[in-house]
Amino acid sequence: MCANSMGGVPYPVLADFYPHGKVSQLYDVFNQERGTPKRSIFVIDKEGIIRFAQEYQGSLPDPQEVLAEVDKITS
């Protein structure tokens, strides 16, 4: 899947739909009280190392910030 909301970037993205919250629980960004994942972004390199992690409180992620982080590991 490509992130259309980020201008259709050709990078794989993950949404945590099923099983509900499983991935966000593994990354410790699941809000148990609300039963929903916290708004967060992780950029993971080809070796599986997290190169960028950001949790967002009430605001939307800045696509340019995320793309800049992706560019750091792909260039």
C-alpha positions in Angstrom: 0.0 0.0 0.0 1.2 3.5 -0.7 0.4 6.5 1.4 -1.9 8.6 -0.8 -2.4 11.2 2.0 1.4 11.8 1.8 1.3 12.4 -1.9 1.3 8.8 -3.0 4.8 8.0 -1.8 6.0 4.6 -3.1 7.1 3.3 0.3 5.2 0.5 2.1 3.1 1.7 5.0 1.3 -0.2 7.7 -2.1 0.4 9.2 -3.0 -1.5 12.3 -6.4 -2.8 11.5 -6.4 -6.6 12.1 -5.9 -8.1 14.5 -7.0 -4.9 16.2 -4.1 -3.1 17.8 -1.6 -5.9 17.6 1.2 -4.0 15.9 0.7 -0.9 18.0 0.9 -3.0 21.1 4.2 -4.5 20.0 5.5 -1.0 19.4 4.1 0.2 22.7 1.9 2.9 21.2 -1.6 1.3 22.0 -3.8 3.4 24.2 -5.5 0.7 26.4 -8.0 3.2 27.9 -9.4 4.2 24.5 -8.8 0.9 22.8 -7.0 2.6 19.8 -3.5 3.1 18.6 -1.8 6.4 19.4 -1.0 8.5 16.3 2.6 7.6 15.6 5.0 7.0 12.8 8.0 4.6 12.7 10.5 4.6 9.8 12.2 1.2 9.7 15.2 0.5 7.4 15.7 -2.7 5.3 17.5 -4.4 8.2 14.5 -3.9 10.5 16.1 -1.1 12.6 13.8 1.7 13.7 15.5 4.9 12.3 12.7 7.3 13.2 9.9 7.1 15.8 7.5 9.9 16.6 4.2 10.0 18.6 1.8 12.8 17.8 -0.4 14.4 20.3 -3.5 15.9 18.7 -1.7 17.0 15.6 -1.2 15.4 12.2 2.3 14.3 11.2 4.1 16.7 8.9 4.6 14.7 5.7 7.8 16.6 4.8 9.3 15.7 8.2 8.6 12.0 7.6 9.8 12.1 4.0 13.0 13.8 5.1 13.6 10.9 7.5 12.9 8.3 4.8 15.3 10.1 2.5 18.1 9.9 5.1 18.0 6.1 5.0 17.4 5.7 1.3 20.2 8.0 0.0 
